[in-house]
């Protein structure tokens, strides 16, 4: 880590220190201590991946007076990726940790790692890195480690602490790298790794020294680049990894074999991996061996690289049909294909189930699919498309997931305040309840419309601005729209906060946004109704109305949509022009009324109050934190930092670990909160 810049404050009592890896802090000169220390990325964010809910073993919960406190202290909030050689893990409490993905240069015992070199031994489909040789070594050393850029990541859907309360194996990550390799990582506690040392602990992860972190990651299995993937690479493309025979520090340019997307199945036993060439395959987990190839790659880069597992909406349908369904975008991005993967004997086979094609009017306007997402009801496929040659250049289309029928389309980014210089490509997200669709465009050059141009002739907006809008899925109307710096956007999961928006910016920062109160109230109200009906269904069957697991709540949401919510959608007028504003009557959308007055969230039914799964969510929404001052210098001056003599009496390292609080922090550069 090296210092990139220093700047003193006006009174020369504070200095801002910036490091080249994206870390920065504010130091009080007189006391020589950090009053603010933040970790960030030095390049635009590519992806923000939220972590699943952390479960506690029953035996451990029975031994604790407050099990929720331990789970909250150990919970990981999300992971962020950028073009850096490190990715960041953000815990719910504590300091973010920086992790470097390392690649062993020799992975086959006694074999040759270069598939182009004609080695005698065959390349293994996957392998376990050897401790001492493939772990904790200096980058670039002979037979040791070379850092890789992580380009895709996905959490395993299940996360559980060990019986002793440690983080070993609690979270599992599947990480795709720039060279086409796939790495399986497991979480580890910080203390055992410091005590045992990197070589004794095993794995292929290097930790940044000097940072107090909640969790580290250890590589437990690696899948090298597939030979089929290498065969589809562009002509003349050189390998960019020591696995493929490249020298350390060699050609690291954009490659068509770069792993761009990773997704887990709902059961966690399969994973879909997509690459820049359009090559997509389904892997067994945790062995990382191939189950089936969904589509071959091509020599040029694919316009859209994404895959999503699909499941039947009801339990009765899933009990009858247990095959895998995966939605994949072909390399030409003119449609989305649903593949069915089924077991034939001892091997898996695939068949094309449905094709969701753009209508002829969109193809005539040179339309392309920019993104797609499966609705939480498992009944609809929402597709975003860009139409460069049409008047309305950004639209959202809704397909029936199991018939392939195009139900309706709606325009997005319809504001008159900005004029994009290039067509905006909508990227889509849905909240956990399925009530809203969040569409955002990638960073592009925009300018004010002619009637709103500033007098000085400037564009009035940064060249990396994005447009974010919220669509009501029940009516198809655009409710809210704003312009901000957003490279990536993720909607919070039920495990943390389903109304939270995590936005990654072009400058490498992460910001936490809260949608309007009406949107938050509708999301939580729909989740409450889903749980209410699921409890009533359990009682009617003579079952106890016990606490819901995450998978059971997802089933309840799908059942709620298939039984009630979908009937209130008028597809004939969906997305049509209408007076702006949302219907305030819940009965108009087929939902019971929630008599909640005031600005805060007040759920009158009480179903959520009795479930510890949402206690922290309700507590953070109902409390009034008051105005916050995000100026760390002002906060430090109000706290009167101690002198050197007073600091000498403090425990070693006290006051150095400062972390953002996600409930109220505006971004990763928000106010510091001293730990301990």
N, C-alpha and C positions, 0 to 999 in steps of 0.2 A: 504494500500500500504506500503510495507516494502522495505528497501534498501538491495540489495543482494551483491553489491560490490562497492568499491571505488578505484580509481587509479589516481595518480597525473601525470601530464606531466613532461617532462624532466626539464623544468625551474620552475616547481612547481607553475606556475601561473594559471594553469587550472586543473580541476579535473573532471573526468568522473564518473557519478553516474548512476548505473543500479538498477532497481527495479524488484521485482519478477514477476510482471504482464507483463513484456516486455517493459515497459517504460524506457527510458534512456535519459540522457542529459549531456551536457558539461557546467560547471559552471566556470565563471571567478572569481578567489579567491578574488582579491582585491576589485572588485565592488560588489561581492556577488550576481551576477545575472546570469541567464541561457543565454548563447549565442546559444545554440542548445538544443531543447527539442523534443524528438520523441516518438511516441506511436507505439507499435508493439505487437506482440503475443509472448507468451512464449513457444509455441509448433508449430509443422509443420502446415502450412495452409492447410485447407481442400477445401475451395471453395472461389472464388472471383466472386461476382455477380454485374454486372453493372446496374446502375439505368436508368429508362426511361427518356425521354425528359420532362422537366418541362414546362408546359403550363401556360400562364397568362390569366385570364379572360378578355374578350374584354373590359368590363367597366373599369378594372384596367389599361389596356394598354393605353386607351384613356386619362387617367388622368396623365400619366407619360411622361416626355420629352424623356427619354431613357429607354424603357421597357426592352431591352436586358440586361442592366446593373443590374437591379433588379433580373432578372431570373438567371443570372450568379452568383450573390451573394448568391442566395438561392439554387442553384443546388447541389444535392448530386451526387458524381461521382460513388462510388461503396461501397459495404459492404463486409467485409472479415470475414471468419469463421475459427476457429481452434479448438483444443481440450480443449481450455480454457473455463472458466465459463463466459466469456464475448466475445462479438463480436464487431467489430469496424465499425463505419460509417465514410467514408472519403468524406467530401464535396469538391467541386471544389475550393472553396476559404475558408480558415479558418482552424481551428484546428480539427483533428479527435476526435470523441467522443467514449468512451467505454461504452457499454451497457450490463447489466446483465439481463438475462431472468429469471424471478422469477415464481415459481409455488405455487398457493394457496393450503394450506393443507385441507381447507374445501371449497368446491365449491357449494354443493347443500344446499339451505336454509333448515336447520333442518334435512338434510339427512346424510347418511353415504357415505363416499368417497371410501370405500374399496369394490370392486366388489366381492372379495373372502370372505368378512366377513359376508355376509348374511344380509345386511342392508335392512330395510323395504322399503325405497324409491328406485326407479330405478335411474340408472345413467343417467343424462341428456346427450343428444347427443352433445350439445354445450351450453355455458352459458356466460354471461357477468360478469366479476369480479366485486365484490362489493367494492366501494370506502371506504377507512378507514380500512377495514379488509384484502382485497386482494391487497393492494397497499402500496408501500414504507415502508414496515415493516422490522424489523431486521430479517435476515436469521436465521432460526432455532427456532424462538420464537413460543410459543404454539398458534396454529390457525393462524399463520402468513405465512411467505414466506420461501421457500427453493430454492436456485439457481439451475438452470438446465443448461446443456450444449446444446447450439443450434447446431444442426447437419445438417440442411438444411434450405435454405432461398430462396425466390423468390419475386421479386418486382411485384406489380400489374402493368399491361401495361400502365395505365393512371396515370399521375401525374399532379395536377393542384393546383395553389395557391388559397387561398380564396380571396374574394372581397376586404378585407382590407389588403391584401399582407402578411398575416401571413402564417406560415407553418403548421398550425393545419389541419391535414387530407390531406395534399398535397401529401405525399408519403404513400403508404400502403405496408406493408411487411407481408408475410405469412411465419412463422418460424416453422420448425419441431424440436422437442426436442428428447433427448436421451430416454425418457420414453415412446415415441409413441404419445405424445400429440401434437396438432397443435395450434399455437397461431397467432392471427391476430393483428398486431401492426400498429398504425398510428403515423405519425410524429407530433411533437409539437415544438413550439418555446421554446428557452431556458429561455427567460425572464418571460413568464407567469408561468412556472413551478417553477422558483425561487421565484416568488412573491406569488403564491398561496400555495406552499408547495406540497410535494409528496402526502399526504393523501387527500388533497382537490382536486387535479387534477385527481385522480383516475388512475387505471391501475396497472400493475404488473411489473414495471420496476424500477430498482435502478440505480441512477446516481452516477458516481464517483465524489466526491467533488474535488474542486481545479482545474478543467479543464474548459477552456472557449470553449464551443461547439456551433456549429451552430444549431444542431437539436437534440432533444431527441425523444424517442419512448415511446408510451403509449399503453398498451394492452387493446383492446376493446372487444375481444371475444376469448374464449378458447374451443377447442374440446378435451375432454379427450381421452385416448386410447380406441380404439374400442374393444368391447367384442370379435368380430371375430378375431381381431389381438391377443388378449390375449389367445384365444383358440389354436392358431397356434404356440405359443411360445414353446421353448424347454422344455422338461420335467425337473422339479426340478428348473427351473429358478425363482428367487425371484424378486418381484417387486422392481424397483429402483426409485420410485417416491412417495411422500406423497399422490398423487391422488389415488394410488393403495394400500395404507396402509403401505408403508415402512417408517421406522423411518428416521428422518433427519440424513444424514451422513452414511446411510446404504450402501448396496451393489450397487456399481456404475459400475460394469464390463460391458463389451460389451454385448448387448442384441439383440436378433433377432427381437424385436419390436421397435428398434431404427428407427426413421424416417430419411431416407437417401436422399430422393430427393423430391422436390416440383416444380411443373410447372404450370403456368397459361395458360388458353386458350387465343386465340387472342382477343376475346371479353371481357375477364376479368370476366365473370360470372361463370366460372368453374375452378377448380384446381384439378390437379392429384397429389396424395400423394403416395409415395412408401416407403416400409420399408425393413429392412435387411432380413426378412424372405421371401421376394418376394411378400408379400401382397401388392396389389395396388388397390386404389379406386378413384373415381371421386367425388368431393364435390361441392355443390352449394356455391357460394360466393356472399355476405359476411356471409350468415347464417352458413356456415361450416357444413351443414347437408349432408347426403350421397345422391348422385344421382345414382351411380351404382358401383358395385364391379367388377373390371376387371379381377383379378386373385387372387386365394387364396394363403396363405402362407404355408410354410412347416417348419419342425422342425429344419432344418439346415440353415445356412446363405447362401443367394443367392450370386452367383458369380458376377452378374451385377444387379444393382438396378437403373433403370432409366425409365422415361416416357416422351413423347413429343407429344404435340398436332399437328395435321396435318390439313391443309386446302386445298381446291381445288385451283389450280393455277390461274384461271381466274375468273373475276367477274360474267360472265354468268353462269359458273358451280356452283359457290357458291350461286347464286340466285335460282338455281334449287335444289341443294342439300345442305340443312342447317343442316345436322346431324353432330355430333362430331366424329372426328377420332383421336385415340390415339395410338401411337406406344409404345409398352412395351416389355422389354426383360424378357422372362420367367426365372424361378429360375435356370434352368440348363445351361442357356447362350449358347444354341446351335442354336438359331434362334432369330428373332425379329418378333413379332406378331402385326398386325394392327387391332385394334378393332373399330367397328362402334357403337356409342352410339346414340340411337334414342329415341324419346318420344313415348310411347305407352299408350294412355289414359292420366292418371295423373302421371304416373311413367316412369322412364327411364329404357330401356333394352339395352343389349349389344350383339353383334354378332361378331364372328371372320370373318374379311374381307379378310386378306391376311397373308401369312407366308413367311418371308424372311429367308430361311434356308441356312446354310453353305453347299457348294457342298460336294459330297462324298469324294473327295480327301482331303478336310480339316478335315472332321470328322475322316477319317482314320489316320490323324496325331494328333489326340486328340485335335482338334481345339475348341476354345471357343470364343464367342463374347466378346470383351473387352470394346467396346463402340459403339455408333451409333449417328448420327446427321442427321437431315433433311436439305437438301439443300435449300437455300433461294428461289430457283425457285419453290419449292413445287412439283418438278417433280422427284426427285431422293432421295434415302435413302443411305447414306454413312455409311458403317459398318466397324469397325476395329476388327481384329481377331488376336489371338495368336495361333501359331502352334508349340507346344513343340517338336513334333517328326519329323519335316520337316527341310530341309536345310534352307529354307526361313521361319523364325519363326514369322515374323510380316508382315501382309498384310492389305490392304484396299480394300474393295469390294464395288461396286456401283450397286444398284438395281433400276429398274424402280419402282417408288413409287406406281403407280396405276395399275400395272400389276403383280408385284412381280418377274419379270424376272431379272436374274443376267446378267448385261451388261458386266462387265469386272472387273478385280482385278489388283492390283499393289503392289509391295513390298515397304516397308518403312524401315527406319533405316538401310540403306545399306552401311554405312560408314565402312572403314577398319581401322579406328584409334582406335576404342574401341572394346573390346570383353566382352559382358555382361555375367555374371556368371549364370543368369537365363533369360528365354525368356522375351523380352520387350513387355509389354502390351500397344498397342497404344491407347491413348485417343485423340479424334477428336474434332476439332473446325473448323468453316468456317467463313470467313469474311462476311460483310453485302452484298457485291456484288455477292458472290458465285464464284469468280474467283479462289480462292485458298483454299486449305485444310491444316490446321495446325495440325500436329500430334506430340504428345509428350508422352514420356513414364513416368511412375511413378518412383520415386526414387528407385534405385537398385544398387547393387554392380557391378561395372564395372572395367575393367583393360585395359591397353594398349595392343594392339595386339603384338605378339611375336617380329615382326620386329621393333616395336616402343617402346619397354620397356626401361625405364631409366637404366643407368649404375649401379645405386645403388641398383637395384632390387625392388624398390618400385612400387606400382601400378600406381602412377602418377596422380590419380584422387581421389576425395573424395568418400566415400562409399555411398553417397546420390546423386550421379550425375544422370542426366536425359538427354535424347536425344530429341531434338526438330528439326523437319524438315518441310519444306514447299513444298506442291505438287501443281502443276498447274492442275486445274480441267479440263481444256480444252484438255490437252494432257496426263495427268496422270503421268508426269515425275516429279521426285524429283529435285527441284531447289536448295534448300539450306538446310544445316544441321549443327547443332552445339550441343555441350554438355554444359549443365549448370545445376544449382541446381533449379529444378522446381518440386513442389508438385502439383500445379494447374496452369492452364493457361486460360485466358479469352481474347477474341478478342473484341476490342472496338466496341460499338454500333454506329449507325448513329447519335444518340443524342449527342455524345461527340466527338469522334475521331474514325472513322472506320478503321484507319490504326494503331491503338495503341494495343500493346500486354501487358496485365497485368499478371505478373508472380509471384506466391507465392512460397516462398522458404521453405526449411526444417527447417531453423532457425527462422521462423516466420516473415520474412521481405517480403515486397511487392516491386517489381521492375517494372518499366515502360520501355518497349523496343519498338524500332521502327524498322520495317522490312526494308529490302533493298529498295533503292529508286525506283528501277524498279517495285517492288511489290506494293509499295504505289501508284505509278503513275497509275498502271493498275487498282487498286481498285477504286481510285477516278475517273478514266476515265470511267469505267463501270457504276458507279453510275451516272455520268454526262450523258452518253448515254441513260440510262434508263429514266432519267428525261426529256431529250430532246424528246424522242419518246412519252412520256406521255403528254408533252405539245403539241406536234403536233397532237396527237389524240384528245386532248381537243379542239384545235382550229378547227379541221375538223368537230367537232360536234357543233360548234358555242358557246362553253363555254369559259369563261374568263380563261386566263393562270395565275391564282392566285397562291399564295404560297402553297406548298405541306405540308400536315400533314405527320406524321411518317407512319401511316397506308397506306396512298396513295402512299408514296414512296416505301414501301414494295410491294404494288401491282404493281407498275411500274417496279420494279426489276423482279418480277415473269413474268410479261407480256413480258418484254424484252427477257428473256430466252426462253419462249415458242415460241416467234415469230422469233427470230433471232439466239441467241447465241447457242442454243442446236443443230442447224443444222450444225454447224462447228465442232462438235465433231465426230471424227472417232473412233468408239468403237472397230473396228476390230484391230486397232493398239494402242489403248489407254493403256498407261502404259508400252508399250514394250520398250526394250532397244534401246536407240538412243544416238547420241552424246549429251553430257551434255550441258545445256544452253538453254535459252528460246528464242523462235522466237521473234525477235525484230520488225517484221512487224505486226502491228495491223490488217491489211487486211487479214492475214493468219488465224485469228481467227474470222473473220466476224465482226470486229469492224472498224469504220472509224478511219482515222489517226489523231493524235493530234500532231501538229507540235510544240513541246515544246523543247526548247534548254536549256541547263544549268542544274545544279544539283537541283535547287529548283522546287517546284510544280507550274506550270504555265498552267492553264486551259484556252485555247484560246477562247472557245465558249461564256463565260460570263454568262452562266445560273446560276452558283453557286454564282457569285459575287453579283447578285441582290437579293439574298435570305438571310435575316438575320439569317436563321437557320444555315448557314455555315460560317458566317463572322469570328467567332473566330477561326474556324478550318483553314481557309485560311490564316488568319493573323498569326497564330502560325507557319504555314509551310513556309510562304514566308519570314518571318523575319530571319535574321542571328544573333543569340544570341552570337556567338563567343565562344571561349573556356571557360568552366566553371571550377572553382576550388571548389571541393566538401569537402575540408578540412575546418571544421568549425573554428578551431583554427586560421588558416591562415586568414580566412575571418574576424574573430574577431580582430586580431591584425592589419589588414589593416584598420578596422573601428575605432580603438582606443576607447575601451569601457570607459564610463565615470567613474569618481571616485565616492566615496561615497557621497561627498558633491554635486556633480552634479546630482547624482541619487535622492537625497533628494528633488530636485526641480522638478522632473518629476511627472506626474500624477500617482496615485496609480495603480500598475499592468502593467504600460507601459513597453513594450519590453519583456514580459514574454510569450506571446502566439506566438509560432513560428511554422509554418506549411510548409510542402513541396509543391513545385509548380509542378504539374503533367506534364506540358508541357516540362520540361527539366530535372526533377529530375530522377536520375538513379534508386533510390529505396527510400523506406520509411526512410532510414537513410541518405538521401541526404542532400544538402545544406540547411541551414535555411534561411527563408525569414521573416523578422520581420513584423508583421502586425501593422497597425495604423501608 
